[in-house]
Amino acid sequence: MARILVIDDDIATCNLFSRVLQKEGMEVTTEKNPRAALNYFRNNSIDIVITDFYMPEMNGLELLDEIKKIKNDADVIVM
């Protein structure tokens, strides 16, 4: 089962992704705060990260850079 981390400051978007991906048999964790998401990513085995581009504190590309510092071969989708 794939483990997916969805990061978006819009809770409705997180919930939508979660419902759709769970129906496909994936384990989904959502986080609205990019810094908290980084901490979660650091401490858990994640297969794919899906993140929004426009977020407060840190945009999707900045988050991508930080994720790649933790795990260079991480699969990340920035929307």
All heavy atoms as a GROMACS GRO file, in nm:
protein
  632
    1MET      N    1   0.084  -0.117   0.000
    1MET     CA    2   0.000   0.000   0.000
    1MET      C    3   0.089   0.125   0.000
    1MET      O    4   0.179   0.137   0.082
    1MET     CB    5  -0.089  -0.002   0.125
    1MET     CG    6  -0.167   0.124   0.142
    1MET     SD    7  -0.264   0.141   0.296
    1MET     CE    8  -0.337  -0.017   0.317
    2ALA      N    9   0.063   0.214  -0.093
    2ALA     CA   10   0.141   0.338  -0.102
    2ALA      C   11   0.102   0.432   0.012
    2ALA      O   12  -0.016   0.444   0.047
    2ALA     CB   13   0.116   0.405  -0.236
    3ARG      N   14   0.203   0.498   0.069
    3ARG     CA   15   0.181   0.598   0.173
    3ARG      C   16   0.203   0.736   0.114
    3ARG      O   17   0.312   0.767   0.066
    3ARG     CB   18   0.273   0.573   0.290
    3ARG     CG   19   0.222   0.458   0.374
    3ARG     CD   20   0.315   0.422   0.483
    3ARG     NE   21   0.371   0.295   0.436
    3ARG     CZ   22   0.490   0.251   0.461
    3ARG    NH1   23   0.572   0.320   0.534
    3ARG    NH2   24   0.530   0.137   0.414
    4ILE      N   25   0.099   0.817   0.118
    4ILE     CA   26   0.101   0.948   0.054
    4ILE      C   27   0.081   1.057   0.158
    4ILE      O   28  -0.006   1.046   0.245
    4ILE     CB   29  -0.007   0.957  -0.055
    4ILE    CG1   30   0.019   0.849  -0.159
    4ILE    CG2   31  -0.010   1.095  -0.119
    4ILE    CD1   32  -0.082   0.840  -0.267
    5LEU      N   33   0.162   1.162   0.146
    5LEU     CA   34   0.149   1.281   0.231
    5LEU      C   35   0.098   1.394   0.144
    5LEU      O   36   0.163   1.430   0.044
    5LEU     CB   37   0.284   1.317   0.293
    5LEU     CG   38   0.292   1.444   0.376
    5LEU    CD1   39   0.194   1.440   0.494
    5LEU    CD2   40   0.434   1.467   0.425
    6VAL      N   41  -0.019   1.448   0.178
    6VAL     CA   42  -0.079   1.560   0.105
    6VAL      C   43  -0.065   1.685   0.191
    6VAL      O   44  -0.105   1.686   0.308
    6VAL     CB   45  -0.228   1.534   0.073
    6VAL    CG1   46  -0.289   1.655   0.004
    6VAL    CG2   47  -0.244   1.409  -0.012
    7ILE      N   48  -0.008   1.790   0.132
    7ILE     CA   49   0.015   1.915   0.206
    7ILE      C   50  -0.053   2.029   0.132
    7ILE      O   51  -0.022   2.057   0.016
    7ILE     CB   52   0.166   1.945   0.218
    7ILE    CG1   53   0.239   1.824   0.273
    7ILE    CG2   54   0.190   2.069   0.304
    7ILE    CD1   55   0.383   1.814   0.232
    8ASP      N   56  -0.147   2.093   0.199
    8ASP     CA   57  -0.219   2.206   0.141
    8ASP      C   58  -0.281   2.285   0.254
    8ASP      O   59  -0.337   2.225   0.347
    8ASP     CB   60  -0.328   2.157   0.045
    8ASP     CG   61  -0.379   2.266  -0.048
    8ASP    OD1   62  -0.402   2.379   0.000
    8ASP    OD2   63  -0.395   2.238  -0.168
    9ASP      N   64  -0.273   2.417   0.248
    9ASP     CA   65  -0.331   2.499   0.354
    9ASP      C   66  -0.484   2.504   0.344
    9ASP      O   67  -0.549   2.550   0.436
    9ASP     CB   68  -0.271   2.640   0.353
    9ASP     CG   69  -0.288   2.712   0.221
    9ASP    OD1   70  -0.269   2.648   0.115
    9ASP    OD2   71  -0.320   2.831   0.221
   10ASP      N   72  -0.540   2.452   0.237
   10ASP     CA   73  -0.685   2.444   0.220
   10ASP      C   74  -0.733   2.306   0.263
   10ASP      O   75  -0.704   2.206   0.197
   10ASP     CB   76  -0.722   2.471   0.074
   10ASP     CG   77  -0.870   2.460   0.048
   10ASP    OD1   78  -0.949   2.495   0.138
   10ASP    OD2   79  -0.908   2.417  -0.064
   11ILE      N   80  -0.806   2.301   0.373
   11ILE     CA   81  -0.850   2.172   0.428
   11ILE      C   82  -0.940   2.098   0.331
   11ILE      O   83  -0.934   1.975   0.323
   11ILE     CB   84  -0.924   2.197   0.562
   11ILE    CG1   85  -0.829   2.266   0.657
   11ILE    CG2   86  -0.986   2.070   0.614
   11ILE    CD1   87  -0.806   2.203   0.788
   12ALA      N   88  -1.024   2.169   0.256
   12ALA     CA   89  -1.114   2.102   0.161
   12ALA      C   90  -1.034   2.026   0.056
   12ALA      O   91  -1.070   1.914   0.018
   12ALA     CB   92  -1.206   2.204   0.095
   13THR      N   93  -0.924   2.083   0.010
   13THR     CA   94  -0.838   2.015  -0.088
   13THR      C   95  -0.775   1.892  -0.026
   13THR      O   96  -0.771   1.785  -0.089
   13THR     CB   97  -0.730   2.112  -0.141
   13THR    OG1   98  -0.794   2.225  -0.202
   13THR    CG2   99  -0.640   2.044  -0.242
   14CYS      N  100  -0.726   1.903   0.096
   14CYS     CA  101  -0.669   1.787   0.165
   14CYS      C  102  -0.772   1.676   0.178
   14CYS      O  103  -0.742   1.559   0.151
   14CYS     CB  104  -0.620   1.827   0.305
   14CYS     SG  105  -0.467   1.921   0.305
   15ASN      N  106  -0.893   1.712   0.216
   15ASN     CA  107  -0.999   1.612   0.234
   15ASN      C  108  -1.034   1.545   0.102
   15ASN      O  109  -1.057   1.424   0.097
   15ASN     CB  110  -1.122   1.675   0.298
   15ASN     CG  111  -1.100   1.713   0.443
   15ASN    OD1  112  -1.010   1.660   0.509
   15ASN    ND2  113  -1.178   1.806   0.492
   16LEU      N  114  -1.040   1.623  -0.005
   16LEU     CA  115  -1.072   1.567  -0.136
   16LEU      C  116  -0.966   1.466  -0.179
   16LEU      O  117  -0.998   1.354  -0.218
   16LEU     CB  118  -1.083   1.679  -0.240
   16LEU     CG  119  -1.104   1.633  -0.384
   16LEU    CD1  120  -1.238   1.562  -0.400
   16LEU    CD2  121  -1.094   1.751  -0.479
   17PHE      N  122  -0.839   1.506  -0.171
   17PHE     CA  123  -0.730   1.414  -0.207
   17PHE      C  124  -0.735   1.288  -0.120
   17PHE      O  125  -0.718   1.177  -0.170
   17PHE     CB  126  -0.594   1.482  -0.190
   17PHE     CG  127  -0.544   1.548  -0.314
   17PHE    CD1  128  -0.560   1.684  -0.331
   17PHE    CD2  129  -0.482   1.476  -0.413
   17PHE    CE1  130  -0.514   1.746  -0.446
   17PHE    CE2  131  -0.434   1.537  -0.528
   17PHE     CZ  132  -0.452   1.673  -0.545
   18SER      N  133  -0.759   1.306   0.007
   18SER     CA  134  -0.762   1.194   0.099
   18SER      C  135  -0.871   1.094   0.060
   18SER      O  136  -0.847   0.974   0.051
   18SER     CB  137  -0.784   1.245   0.241
   18SER     OG  138  -0.778   1.139   0.333
   19ARG      N  139  -0.992   1.143   0.036
   19ARG     CA  140  -1.103   1.054  -0.001
   19ARG      C  141  -1.075   0.979  -0.130
   19ARG      O  142  -1.093   0.857  -0.138
   19ARG     CB  143  -1.233   1.134  -0.016
   19ARG     CG  144  -1.300   1.167   0.116
   19ARG     CD  145  -1.441   1.218   0.096
   19ARG     NE  146  -1.454   1.323  -0.003
   19ARG     CZ  147  -1.442   1.453   0.020
   19ARG    NH1  148  -1.414   1.495   0.142
   19ARG    NH2  149  -1.456   1.542  -0.075
   20VAL      N  150  -1.029   1.050  -0.233
   20VAL     CA  151  -1.005   0.988  -0.364
   20VAL      C  152  -0.893   0.884  -0.355
   20VAL      O  153  -0.906   0.773  -0.406
   20VAL     CB  154  -0.971   1.097  -0.469
   20VAL    CG1  155  -0.922   1.034  -0.598
   20VAL    CG2  156  -1.093   1.184  -0.496
   21LEU      N  157  -0.783   0.920  -0.290
   21LEU     CA  158  -0.670   0.828  -0.283
   21LEU      C  159  -0.698   0.708  -0.192
   21LEU      O  160  -0.653   0.597  -0.221
   21LEU     CB  161  -0.545   0.903  -0.238
   21LEU     CG  162  -0.495   1.010  -0.336
   21LEU    CD1  163  -0.387   1.096  -0.272
   21LEU    CD2  164  -0.445   0.946  -0.465
   22GLN      N  165  -0.771   0.729  -0.085
   22GLN     CA  166  -0.807   0.617   0.002
   22GLN      C  167  -0.898   0.518  -0.071
   22GLN      O  168  -0.886   0.397  -0.051
   22GLN     CB  169  -0.873   0.667   0.130
   22GLN     CG  170  -0.773   0.728   0.226
   22GLN     CD  171  -0.838   0.788   0.348
   22GLN    OE1  172  -0.959   0.809   0.354
   22GLN    NE2  173  -0.756   0.820   0.448
   23LYS      N  174  -0.987   0.568  -0.156
   23LYS     CA  175  -1.072   0.479  -0.235
   23LYS      C  176  -0.989   0.390  -0.328
   23LYS      O  177  -1.031   0.282  -0.364
   23LYS     CB  178  -1.171   0.560  -0.319
   23LYS     CG  179  -1.290   0.609  -0.243
   23LYS     CD  180  -1.388   0.681  -0.334
   23LYS     CE  181  -1.505   0.733  -0.255
   23LYS     NZ  182  -1.599   0.806  -0.341
   24GLU      N  183  -0.870   0.439  -0.365
   24GLU     CA  184  -0.780   0.363  -0.451
   24GLU      C  185  -0.688   0.271  -0.370
   24GLU      O  186  -0.596   0.212  -0.424
   24GLU     CB  187  -0.697   0.458  -0.538
   24GLU     CG  188  -0.779   0.538  -0.638
   24GLU     CD  189  -0.854   0.450  -0.737
   24GLU    OE1  190  -0.796   0.350  -0.785
   24GLU    OE2  191  -0.971   0.480  -0.766
   25GLY      N  192  -0.710   0.267  -0.238
   25GLY     CA  193  -0.635   0.175  -0.153
   25GLY      C  194  -0.505   0.231  -0.098
   25GLY      O  195  -0.421   0.155  -0.051
   26MET      N  196  -0.489   0.362  -0.101
   26MET     CA  197  -0.366   0.422  -0.052
   26MET      C  198  -0.385   0.474   0.090
   26MET      O  199  -0.494   0.513   0.130
   26MET     CB  200  -0.323   0.535  -0.144
   26MET     CG  201  -0.294   0.486  -0.284
   26MET     SD  202  -0.259   0.619  -0.396
   26MET     CE  203  -0.285   0.536  -0.551
   27GLU      N  204  -0.277   0.475   0.165
   27GLU     CA  205  -0.276   0.530   0.300
   27GLU      C  206  -0.239   0.678   0.287
   27GLU      O  207  -0.133   0.711   0.233
   27GLU     CB  208  -0.173   0.457   0.385
   27GLU     CG  209  -0.168   0.504   0.528
   27GLU     CD  210  -0.062   0.429   0.606
   27GLU    OE1  211  -0.049   0.307   0.588
   27GLU    OE2  212   0.010   0.496   0.683
   28VAL      N  213  -0.326   0.766   0.334
   28VAL     CA  214  -0.307   0.910   0.313
   28VAL      C  215  -0.301   0.983   0.446
   28VAL      O  216  -0.383   0.962   0.534
   28VAL     CB  217  -0.422   0.970   0.228
   28VAL    CG1  218  -0.401   1.119   0.204
   28VAL    CG2  219  -0.437   0.895   0.096
   29THR      N  220  -0.202   1.069   0.457
   29THR     CA  221  -0.191   1.162   0.570
   29THR      C  222  -0.196   1.302   0.512
   29THR      O  223  -0.133   1.330   0.410
   29THR     CB  224  -0.058   1.142   0.645
   29THR    OG1  225  -0.053   1.008   0.693
   29THR    CG2  226  -0.045   1.239   0.761
   30THR      N  227  -0.271   1.391   0.575
   30THR     CA  228  -0.279   1.529   0.528
   30THR      C  229  -0.221   1.622   0.634
   30THR      O  230  -0.225   1.593   0.754
   30THR     CB  231  -0.424   1.570   0.498
   30THR    OG1  232  -0.503   1.559   0.617
   30THR    CG2  233  -0.484   1.484   0.389
   31GLU      N  234  -0.167   1.731   0.585
   31GLU     CA  235  -0.109   1.832   0.675
   31GLU      C  236  -0.129   1.968   0.609
   31GLU      O  237  -0.106   1.982   0.489
   31GLU     CB  238   0.040   1.803   0.697
   31GLU     CG  239   0.107   1.898   0.791
   31GLU     CD  240   0.042   1.903   0.929
   31GLU    OE1  241   0.043   1.801   0.999
   31GLU    OE2  242  -0.009   2.012   0.965
   32LYS      N  243  -0.174   2.066   0.686
   32LYS     CA  244  -0.194   2.199   0.629
   32LYS      C  245  -0.076   2.292   0.652
   32LYS      O  246  -0.065   2.395   0.589
   32LYS     CB  247  -0.325   2.260   0.677
   32LYS     CG  248  -0.335   2.285   0.825
   32LYS     CD  249  -0.469   2.342   0.862
   32LYS     CE  250  -0.455   2.487   0.895
   32LYS     NZ  251  -0.575   2.557   0.927
   33ASN      N  252   0.014   2.254   0.739
   33ASN     CA  253   0.130   2.338   0.769
   33ASN      C  254   0.256   2.274   0.710
   33ASN      O  255   0.291   2.161   0.746
   33ASN     CB  256   0.144   2.352   0.921
   33ASN     CG  257   0.260   2.436   0.960
   33ASN    OD1  258   0.376   2.399   0.936
   33ASN    ND2  259   0.233   2.549   1.022
   34PRO      N  260   0.326   2.344   0.618
   34PRO     CA  261   0.444   2.285   0.555
   34PRO      C  262   0.554   2.244   0.653
   34PRO      O  263   0.619   2.141   0.634
   34PRO     CB  264   0.494   2.394   0.461
   34PRO     CG  265   0.383   2.491   0.446
   34PRO     CD  266   0.296   2.476   0.566
   35ARG      N  267   0.574   2.321   0.757
   35ARG     CA  268   0.680   2.287   0.854
   35ARG      C  269   0.644   2.160   0.932
   35ARG      O  270   0.729   2.074   0.957
   35ARG     CB  271   0.708   2.404   0.946
   35ARG     CG  272   0.757   2.526   0.867
   35ARG     CD  273   0.848   2.614   0.943
   35ARG     NE  274   0.881   2.732   0.865
   35ARG     CZ  275   0.977   2.739   0.774
   35ARG    NH1  276   1.051   2.633   0.750
   35ARG    NH2  277   1.001   2.850   0.708
   36ALA      N  278   0.519   2.148   0.971
   36ALA     CA  279   0.474   2.027   1.039
   36ALA      C  280   0.483   1.907   0.944
   36ALA      O  281   0.518   1.797   0.986
   36ALA     CB  282   0.331   2.045   1.090
   37ALA      N  283   0.453   1.931   0.816
   37ALA     CA  284   0.462   1.825   0.716
   37ALA      C  285   0.606   1.776   0.702
   37ALA      O  286   0.631   1.656   0.688
   37ALA     CB  287   0.409   1.873   0.582
   38LEU      N  288   0.702   1.868   0.704
   38LEU     CA  289   0.843   1.829   0.698
   38LEU      C  290   0.881   1.740   0.815
   38LEU      O  291   0.951   1.641   0.799
   38LEU     CB  292   0.933   1.953   0.697
   38LEU     CG  293   0.961   2.017   0.564
   38LEU    CD1  294   1.041   2.145   0.583
   38LEU    CD2  295   1.031   1.922   0.471
   39ASN      N  296   0.835   1.777   0.932
   39ASN     CA  297   0.862   1.697   1.051
   39ASN      C  298   0.801   1.557   1.036
   39ASN      O  299   0.865   1.457   1.068
   39ASN     CB  300   0.808   1.768   1.175
   39ASN     CG  301   0.851   1.699   1.302
   39ASN    OD1  302   0.968   1.666   1.319
   39ASN    ND2  303   0.756   1.677   1.392
   40TYR      N  304   0.679   1.551   0.986
   40TYR     CA  305   0.614   1.422   0.965
   40TYR      C  306   0.692   1.340   0.863
   40TYR      O  307   0.716   1.221   0.882
   40TYR     CB  308   0.469   1.442   0.919
   40TYR     CG  309   0.394   1.312   0.907
   40TYR    CD1  310   0.330   1.258   1.017
   40TYR    CD2  311   0.391   1.243   0.787
   40TYR    CE1  312   0.263   1.137   1.007
   40TYR    CE2  313   0.325   1.122   0.776
   40TYR     CZ  314   0.260   1.070   0.886
   40TYR     OH  315   0.195   0.949   0.876
   41PHE      N  316   0.733   1.404   0.754
   41PHE     CA  317   0.809   1.336   0.649
   41PHE      C  318   0.940   1.279   0.703
   41PHE      O  319   0.979   1.168   0.671
   41PHE     CB  320   0.838   1.433   0.534
   41PHE     CG  321   0.910   1.370   0.419
   41PHE    CD1  322   0.841   1.296   0.324
   41PHE    CD2  323   1.047   1.385   0.405
   41PHE    CE1  324   0.909   1.237   0.217
   41PHE    CE2  325   1.115   1.327   0.299
   41PHE     CZ  326   1.046   1.253   0.205
   42ARG      N  327   1.007   1.356   0.787
   42ARG     CA  328   1.134   1.314   0.848
   42ARG      C  329   1.118   1.187   0.931
   42ARG      O  330   1.208   1.105   0.937
   42ARG     CB  331   1.183   1.427   0.940
   42ARG     CG  332   1.322   1.470   0.919
   42ARG     CD  333   1.363   1.580   1.016
   42ARG     NE  334   1.397   1.699   0.941
   42ARG     CZ  335   1.325   1.809   0.935
   42ARG    NH1  336   1.213   1.821   1.002
   42ARG    NH2  337   1.364   1.911   0.863
   43ASN      N  338   1.003   1.174   0.997
   43ASN     CA  339   0.984   1.068   1.095
   43ASN      C  340   0.900   0.950   1.047
   43ASN      O  341   0.872   0.860   1.126
   43ASN     CB  342   0.921   1.127   1.222
   43ASN     CG  343   1.015   1.225   1.289
   43ASN    OD1  344   1.129   1.192   1.316
   43ASN    ND2  345   0.968   1.346   1.312
   44ASN      N  346   0.860   0.952   0.920
   44ASN     CA  347   0.774   0.846   0.869
   44ASN      C  348   0.819   0.805   0.729
   44ASN      O  349   0.882   0.882   0.658
   44ASN     CB  350   0.629   0.894   0.864
   44ASN     CG  351   0.574   0.917   1.003
   44ASN    OD1  352   0.529   0.825   1.068
   44ASN    ND2  353   0.582   1.041   1.050
   45SER      N  354   0.782   0.686   0.692
   45SER     CA  355   0.813   0.635   0.559
   45SER      C  356   0.701   0.678   0.464
   45SER      O  357   0.588   0.631   0.476
   45SER     CB  358   0.823   0.483   0.564
   45SER     OG  359   0.847   0.433   0.435
   46ILE      N  360   0.733   0.768   0.372
   46ILE     CA  361   0.636   0.823   0.277
   46ILE      C  362   0.680   0.787   0.136
   46ILE      O  363   0.797   0.806   0.100
   46ILE     CB  364   0.625   0.978   0.292
   46ILE    CG1  365   0.582   1.016   0.433
   46ILE    CG2  366   0.532   1.036   0.187
   46ILE    CD1  367   0.446   0.967   0.474
   47ASP      N  368   0.586   0.740   0.054
   47ASP     CA  369   0.618   0.704  -0.084
   47ASP      C  370   0.605   0.822  -0.180
   47ASP      O  371   0.686   0.838  -0.271
   47ASP     CB  372   0.527   0.590  -0.131
   47ASP     CG  373   0.547   0.465  -0.047
   47ASP    OD1  374   0.663   0.423  -0.031
   47ASP    OD2  375   0.446   0.411   0.004
   48ILE      N  376   0.503   0.903  -0.160
   48ILE     CA  377   0.477   1.016  -0.250
   48ILE      C  378   0.429   1.135  -0.168
   48ILE      O  379   0.347   1.120  -0.077
   48ILE     CB  380   0.369   0.982  -0.354
   48ILE    CG1  381   0.411   0.861  -0.438
   48ILE    CG2  382   0.339   1.102  -0.446
   48ILE    CD1  383   0.302   0.806  -0.526
   49VAL      N  384   0.478   1.254  -0.203
   49VAL     CA  385   0.432   1.379  -0.143
   49VAL      C  386   0.359   1.458  -0.251
   49VAL      O  387   0.410   1.475  -0.362
   49VAL     CB  388   0.549   1.463  -0.088
   49VAL    CG1  389   0.499   1.597  -0.036
   49VAL    CG2  390   0.624   1.387   0.021
   50ILE      N  391   0.240   1.504  -0.217
   50ILE     CA  392   0.164   1.593  -0.306
   50ILE      C  393   0.147   1.723  -0.229
   50ILE      O  394   0.093   1.723  -0.118
   50ILE     CB  395   0.027   1.535  -0.342
   50ILE    CG1  396   0.042   1.399  -0.410
   50ILE    CG2  397  -0.051   1.633  -0.430
   50ILE    CD1  398  -0.089   1.326  -0.434
   51THR      N  399   0.194   1.833  -0.287
   51THR     CA  400   0.187   1.961  -0.217
   51THR      C  401   0.136   2.073  -0.305
   51THR      O  402   0.157   2.074  -0.426
   51THR     CB  403   0.325   1.998  -0.158
   51THR    OG1  404   0.313   2.120  -0.085
   51THR    CG2  405   0.429   2.017  -0.266
   52ASP      N  406   0.069   2.164  -0.242
   52ASP     CA  407   0.024   2.286  -0.307
   52ASP      C  408   0.145   2.375  -0.330
   52ASP      O  409   0.246   2.364  -0.261
   52ASP     CB  410  -0.077   2.356  -0.215
   52ASP     CG  411  -0.144   2.476  -0.280
   52ASP    OD1  412  -0.146   2.484  -0.404
   52ASP    OD2  413  -0.196   2.562  -0.206
   53PHE      N  414   0.136   2.464  -0.428
   53PHE     CA  415   0.246   2.558  -0.450
   53PHE      C  416   0.231   2.679  -0.359
   53PHE      O  417   0.325   2.719  -0.292
   53PHE     CB  418   0.249   2.604  -0.597
   53PHE     CG  419   0.360   2.702  -0.623
   53PHE    CD1  420   0.488   2.657  -0.643
   53PHE    CD2  421   0.338   2.839  -0.623
   53PHE    CE1  422   0.594   2.746  -0.664
   53PHE    CE2  423   0.441   2.928  -0.645
   53PHE     CZ  424   0.569   2.882  -0.665
   54TYR      N  425   0.112   2.738  -0.355
   54TYR     CA  426   0.090   2.861  -0.278
   54TYR      C  427   0.043   2.829  -0.137
   54TYR      O  428  -0.070   2.787  -0.116
   54TYR     CB  429  -0.014   2.950  -0.347
   54TYR     CG  430   0.031   3.000  -0.481
   54TYR    CD1  431  -0.021   2.948  -0.597
   54TYR    CD2  432   0.128   3.099  -0.490
   54TYR    CE1  433   0.022   2.992  -0.721
   54TYR    CE2  434   0.172   3.145  -0.614
   54TYR     CZ  435   0.118   3.091  -0.728
   54TYR     OH  436   0.160   3.136  -0.851
   55MET      N  437   0.135   2.847  -0.041
   55MET     CA  438   0.102   2.827   0.100
   55MET      C  439   0.174   2.934   0.182
   55MET      O  440   0.279   2.983   0.140
   55MET     CB  441   0.149   2.689   0.147
   55MET     CG  442   0.080   2.573   0.080
   55MET     SD  443   0.137   2.413   0.141
   55MET     CE  444   0.303   2.406   0.073
   56PRO      N  445   0.118   2.966   0.298
   56PRO     CA  446   0.188   3.061   0.385
   56PRO      C  447   0.313   2.997   0.445
   56PRO      O  448   0.323   2.876   0.452
   56PRO     CB  449   0.085   3.094   0.494
   56PRO     CG  450  -0.014   2.984   0.488
   56PRO     CD  451  -0.010   2.926   0.351
   57GLU      N  452   0.406   3.077   0.484
   57GLU     CA  453   0.532   3.036   0.546
   57GLU      C  454   0.633   2.980   0.446
   57GLU      O  455   0.748   3.014   0.449
   57GLU     CB  456   0.512   2.932   0.657
   57GLU     CG  457   0.443   2.982   0.779
   57GLU     CD  458   0.439   2.875   0.885
   57GLU    OE1  459   0.541   2.807   0.906
   57GLU    OE2  460   0.333   2.860   0.947
   58MET      N  461   0.588   2.888   0.360
   58MET     CA  462   0.680   2.819   0.270
   58MET      C  463   0.599   2.776   0.147
   58MET      O  464   0.496   2.711   0.161
   58MET     CB  465   0.735   2.697   0.343
   58MET     CG  466   0.828   2.611   0.263
   58MET     SD  467   0.879   2.462   0.355
   58MET     CE  468   0.968   2.528   0.493
   59ASN      N  469   0.647   2.812   0.027
   59ASN     CA  470   0.574   2.766  -0.092
   59ASN      C  471   0.616   2.624  -0.129
   59ASN      O  472   0.707   2.567  -0.071
   59ASN     CB  473   0.588   2.865  -0.208
   59ASN     CG  474   0.726   2.867  -0.271
   59ASN    OD1  475   0.792   2.764  -0.287
   59ASN    ND2  476   0.771   2.986  -0.308
   60GLY      N  477   0.548   2.568  -0.227
   60GLY     CA  478   0.571   2.430  -0.265
   60GLY      C  479   0.713   2.400  -0.312
   60GLY      O  480   0.767   2.293  -0.285
   61LEU      N  481   0.776   2.495  -0.381
   61LEU     CA  482   0.914   2.472  -0.427
   61LEU      C  483   1.014   2.476  -0.312
   61LEU      O  484   1.110   2.399  -0.309
   61LEU     CB  485   0.952   2.572  -0.536
   61LEU     CG  486   0.876   2.557  -0.668
   61LEU    CD1  487   0.922   2.661  -0.769
   61LEU    CD2  488   0.891   2.417  -0.724
   62GLU      N  489   0.990   2.565  -0.217
   62GLU     CA  490   1.076   2.569  -0.098
   62GLU      C  491   1.060   2.438  -0.019
   62GLU      O  492   1.159   2.382   0.029
   62GLU     CB  493   1.039   2.688  -0.010
   62GLU     CG  494   1.071   2.821  -0.074
   62GLU     CD  495   1.008   2.939  -0.002
   62GLU    OE1  496   0.901   2.924   0.058
   62GLU    OE2  497   1.068   3.048  -0.008
   63LEU      N  498   0.936   2.391  -0.009
   63LEU     CA  499   0.911   2.265   0.059
   63LEU      C  500   0.979   2.150  -0.016
   63LEU      O  501   1.042   2.063   0.047
   63LEU     CB  502   0.761   2.240   0.069
   63LEU     CG  503   0.718   2.112   0.138
   63LEU    CD1  504   0.766   2.108   0.283
   63LEU    CD2  505   0.566   2.099   0.133
   64LEU      N  506   0.971   2.150  -0.147
   64LEU     CA  507   1.038   2.049  -0.228
   64LEU      C  508   1.187   2.046  -0.199
   64LEU      O  509   1.246   1.939  -0.180
   64LEU     CB  510   1.013   2.076  -0.377
   64LEU     CG  511   1.090   1.991  -0.476
   64LEU    CD1  512   1.052   1.844  -0.465
   64LEU    CD2  513   1.066   2.041  -0.618
   65ASP      N  514   1.250   2.162  -0.194
   65ASP     CA  515   1.394   2.169  -0.163
   65ASP      C  516   1.425   2.106  -0.027
   65ASP      O  517   1.523   2.033  -0.013
   65ASP     CB  518   1.443   2.315  -0.164
   65ASP     CG  519   1.451   2.374  -0.303
   65ASP    OD1  520   1.454   2.297  -0.402
   65ASP    OD2  521   1.454   2.498  -0.314
   66GLU      N  522   1.343   2.135   0.073
   66GLU     CA  523   1.365   2.081   0.207
   66GLU      C  524   1.344   1.929   0.209
   66GLU      O  525   1.419   1.856   0.274
   66GLU     CB  526   1.275   2.150   0.309
   66GLU     CG  527   1.308   2.297   0.330
   66GLU     CD  528   1.450   2.318   0.378
   66GLU    OE1  529   1.496   2.247   0.468
   66GLU    OE2  530   1.517   2.410   0.325
   67ILE      N  531   1.243   1.882   0.139
   67ILE     CA  532   1.218   1.738   0.132
   67ILE      C  533   1.336   1.667   0.067
   67ILE      O  534   1.381   1.562   0.113
   67ILE     CB  535   1.086   1.710   0.055
   67ILE    CG1  536   0.968   1.748   0.143
   67ILE    CG2  537   1.078   1.564   0.010
   67ILE    CD1  538   0.834   1.745   0.072
   68LYS      N  539   1.389   1.725  -0.041
   68LYS     CA  540   1.501   1.663  -0.112
   68LYS      C  541   1.627   1.659  -0.026
   68LYS      O  542   1.712   1.573  -0.044
   68LYS     CB  543   1.528   1.735  -0.245
   68LYS     CG  544   1.417   1.717  -0.348
   68LYS     CD  545   1.406   1.572  -0.391
   68LYS     CE  546   1.305   1.555  -0.503
   68LYS     NZ  547   1.306   1.423  -0.560
   69LYS      N  548   1.640   1.752   0.069
   69LYS     CA  549   1.753   1.748   0.163
   69LYS      C  550   1.741   1.630   0.258
   69LYS      O  551   1.841   1.573   0.301
   69LYS     CB  552   1.760   1.878   0.244
   69LYS     CG  553   1.805   1.998   0.164
   69LYS     CD  554   1.803   2.122   0.250
   69LYS     CE  555   1.832   2.247   0.168
   69LYS     NZ  556   1.816   2.369   0.249
   70ILE      N  557   1.617   1.593   0.289
   70ILE     CA  558   1.593   1.479   0.378
   70ILE      C  559   1.606   1.348   0.302
   70ILE      O  560   1.669   1.254   0.349
   70ILE     CB  561   1.453   1.490   0.442
   70ILE    CG1  562   1.443   1.617   0.527
   70ILE    CG2  563   1.420   1.365   0.523
   70ILE    CD1  564   1.302   1.653   0.569
   71LYS      N  565   1.546   1.342   0.185
   71LYS     CA  566   1.547   1.220   0.104
   71LYS      C  567   1.554   1.262  -0.043
   71LYS      O  568   1.454   1.298  -0.104
   71LYS     CB  569   1.422   1.136   0.130
   71LYS     CG  570   1.422   1.005   0.057
   71LYS     CD  571   1.296   0.925   0.089
   71LYS     CE  572   1.296   0.797   0.006
   71LYS     NZ  573   1.163   0.733   0.009
   72ASN      N  574   1.674   1.256  -0.098
   72ASN     CA  575   1.699   1.307  -0.232
   72ASN      C  576   1.614   1.243  -0.340
   72ASN      O  577   1.577   1.308  -0.438
   72ASN     CB  578   1.848   1.292  -0.267
   72ASN     CG  579   1.883   1.361  -0.395
   72ASN    OD1  580   1.841   1.474  -0.417
   72ASN    ND2  581   1.959   1.295  -0.480
   73ASP      N  582   1.578   1.116  -0.324
   73ASP     CA  583   1.502   1.047  -0.429
   73ASP      C  584   1.351   1.044  -0.401
   73ASP      O  585   1.278   0.964  -0.460
   73ASP     CB  586   1.555   0.906  -0.450
   73ASP     CG  587   1.541   0.818  -0.328
   73ASP    OD1  588   1.514   0.870  -0.217
   73ASP    OD2  589   1.554   0.695  -0.343
   74ALA      N  590   1.303   1.132  -0.314
   74ALA     CA  591   1.160   1.139  -0.282
   74ALA      C  592   1.080   1.178  -0.406
   74ALA      O  593   1.122   1.263  -0.485
   74ALA     CB  594   1.135   1.240  -0.170
   75ASP      N  595   0.964   1.114  -0.421
   75ASP     CA  596   0.872   1.150  -0.530
   75ASP      C  597   0.779   1.258  -0.480
   75ASP      O  598   0.706   1.238  -0.383
   75ASP     CB  599   0.792   1.027  -0.574
   75ASP     CG  600   0.882   0.922  -0.641
   75ASP    OD1  601   0.970   0.962  -0.718
   75ASP    OD2  602   0.861   0.804  -0.615
   76VAL      N  603   0.782   1.374  -0.548
   76VAL     CA  604   0.704   1.490  -0.504
   76VAL      C  605   0.628   1.548  -0.622
   76VAL      O  606   0.686   1.567  -0.729
   76VAL     CB  607   0.793   1.599  -0.442
   76VAL    CG1  608   0.710   1.718  -0.396
   76VAL    CG2  609   0.876   1.544  -0.327
   77ILE      N  610   0.500   1.575  -0.602
   77ILE     CA  611   0.417   1.642  -0.702
   77ILE      C  612   0.380   1.778  -0.643
   77ILE      O  613   0.322   1.787  -0.536
   77ILE     CB  614   0.290   1.562  -0.732
   77ILE    CG1  615   0.326   1.425  -0.789
   77ILE    CG2  616   0.200   1.640  -0.828
   77ILE    CD1  617   0.209   1.330  -0.798
   78VAL      N  618   0.416   1.885  -0.715
   78VAL     CA  619   0.380   2.021  -0.673
   78VAL      C  620   0.269   2.068  -0.765
   78VAL      O  621   0.284   2.068  -0.887
   78VAL     CB  622   0.502   2.118  -0.683
   78VAL    CG1  623   0.460   2.258  -0.641
   78VAL    CG2  624   0.618   2.066  -0.597
   79MET      N  625   0.154   2.106  -0.705
   79MET     CA  626   0.041   2.151  -0.788
   79MET      C  627   0.020   2.300  -0.775
   79MET      O  628   0.045   2.359  -0.677
   79MET     CB  629  -0.088   2.080  -0.751
   79MET     CG  630  -0.092   1.999  -0.628
   79MET     SD  631  -0.253   1.940  -0.592
   79MET     CE  632  -0.258   1.994  -0.424
   0.00000   0.00000   0.00000
